[in-house]
Amino acid sequence: MAHILVTGALGQIGSELVPALQAQYGRENVVTLDMKSQPAGFAARHEVAKLPAKAVLARVIKKHRIDTVYHLVSLLSATGEKDPSYTWYLNVQSLKDVLDLAVEHKLKIFWPSSIAAFGPTTPHDQTPQHTVLAPTTMYGVTKAAGELLCQYYFLKYGVDVRSVRYPGVISAEALPGGGTTDYAVAIFYEVLKTGQYECYLKPDSMLPMIYMADAMRATIQLMEADPQQLTIRTSYNLAGVSFTPAELVSEIQQHLPLKVSYKSDSRQAIADSWPNSIDDSVARKDWGWRHEYDLPRLTTTMLEKLRVKLGVK
Ligand code: AKB
């Protein structure tokens, strides 16, 4: 049975990955680490630590006899531009620490990359698996560098490290923090709370997105895949659904009245540098990936979940 550590466990992805891993591998076998204390009942074993902190990580790995790490700690694209140096330090140094400890303790690693690893010179439509990685945000630079670091540790030391390039992840549990794709979560809260939303991207800014349940299935499926089947040790392209703010608004309006205004901010340039859609055929071929949530299903599910969470009829 796996002994798993999830770093950044209280973030948007960790908040839903931890319960999914607990359901699959047993509650006792999933240790969580975050800079915040855990909410009551979240994990059986929780460690509070601010990464990068290699010695602390080493202690946690030994203490809980960890064999698998989901290393989720990261600053996202918009926040990353506010403090590029710290973003590099946190995102890259903490990954390197985890990879070094993986060599020492023979750990299996999951590390999330992102569509942010692509840039303005990457083909924007059906972005291929093997293509130009020339990002123009520091977050993207850390993802492109991190992908190469993962592949280097696989080739040089045989570390079993696996990764996907997440699109914008849409979920109803924890809010995303400091990303460019966050509007596609925030709009659901606002339609239920106020019926109005001011969008910081233009109505026709198409971006690749994925519903959380699909993202979780992909993550666990990749980690369970036969290593012989894996041909990518940088990071797999992963696609769910692509849409523009205008398309999301019109889908939500099928359910509820919503007034939207558009006022672009600095996140527009980031969105413009990213793909419109992703070709994930290599993930489909290598480990059988298939997304299940299209725009109508994602919209209905988000509204159902948030109605319960926010206590709105
Ligand atoms: C962001 O918008 O920064 C993230 C991402 C696409 O990695 N959601």
Residues whose N, C-alpha, C, O or C-beta is under 5 A from the ligand:
A	BS01	AKB	L76 S77 A78 S114 I115 A116 Y166 P167 G168 V169 G178 G179 T180 T181 D182
